[in-house]
């Protein structure tokens, strides 16, 4: 487990975090650990998406080249719903 010290934290933010921890019946430390963990997970997902988006774009272009006369799915869905 790592440890860290947070400096120059706005007193209003510190107060808000203390109040939220008290409302949830937990320690300030556990609340801050949860918030930081969630932020790190979001960052990890963002990084994963950043690598996937170019691959998905390339796949879309490849499909469009191989099947140039395909009807867009939104048109097919609308036709099906209108039946």
N, C-alpha and C positions, 0 to 999 in steps of 0.2 A: 504494500500500500504506500502510495506517495502522500506527502503532506505539502501544503502550500499556505502561504500567508497572503491575504488580499489587502493591498494598501490603497489608500485614497478612494475608498468606497464612499459614495454619497451617503450621508447619514439617513436621508429619506429612504434610500434603497435598503440599507441595513435594517431600519425600523420596519419596513414593509416585510422583509424576509423573516425577522423575528416574530412579527405578528402572525404571519401565515403559518410558521412552524408551531406556534402556540395554539392556533386554531385547530391545527391538525393533530395536536397532542404529540408532537415529535421534537427532536432536537434540531437546532439550527443547522448543525453539521449534516445531519441526514438529509435535510431539505436541500442544502446547497450541493451535496454530493449527487442527489437525484437530478437536480437542474443541470449540473455540469455534464452528467452522464447522458441525459437526453440531448443536450446540445451537441455533444461529441457524436452521438448516433446519427443525428440529422446531418452533420458534416460528412460522416462516412457515406450516408445514402447519397448526398449531393455529389460526392466524388465518384461514386459508382455510376450515377446517372450521367455524369460528364463523360465517362468512358463509353457508356452504352449508346448515347444519342448519336454520335457519328456512325456507329455500326448500324443503327436502325435506319438512319438516313440513307446509307449506302444500300441497304437491303431494299428499301422502298424504291430507289432509283433502278436497281437491278430488276425488280419485279415489273416496274413500269416499262422498262426496255423489252423484257421478255414477253409481256402481255400488254401491248399498247392500247388495245381496244376494250379494256375491261370497264364495266360500269362501276362508278364509285359506290361504295357500300351505303352511303347515306341515301342515295337514290333508290337502291334496291330495298332498303328498309322502309322508306316512305311508300313505295309501291305496294309492298306487302301489307303495311298498315292501312292503306287506303282501300284494300280489297274488302 
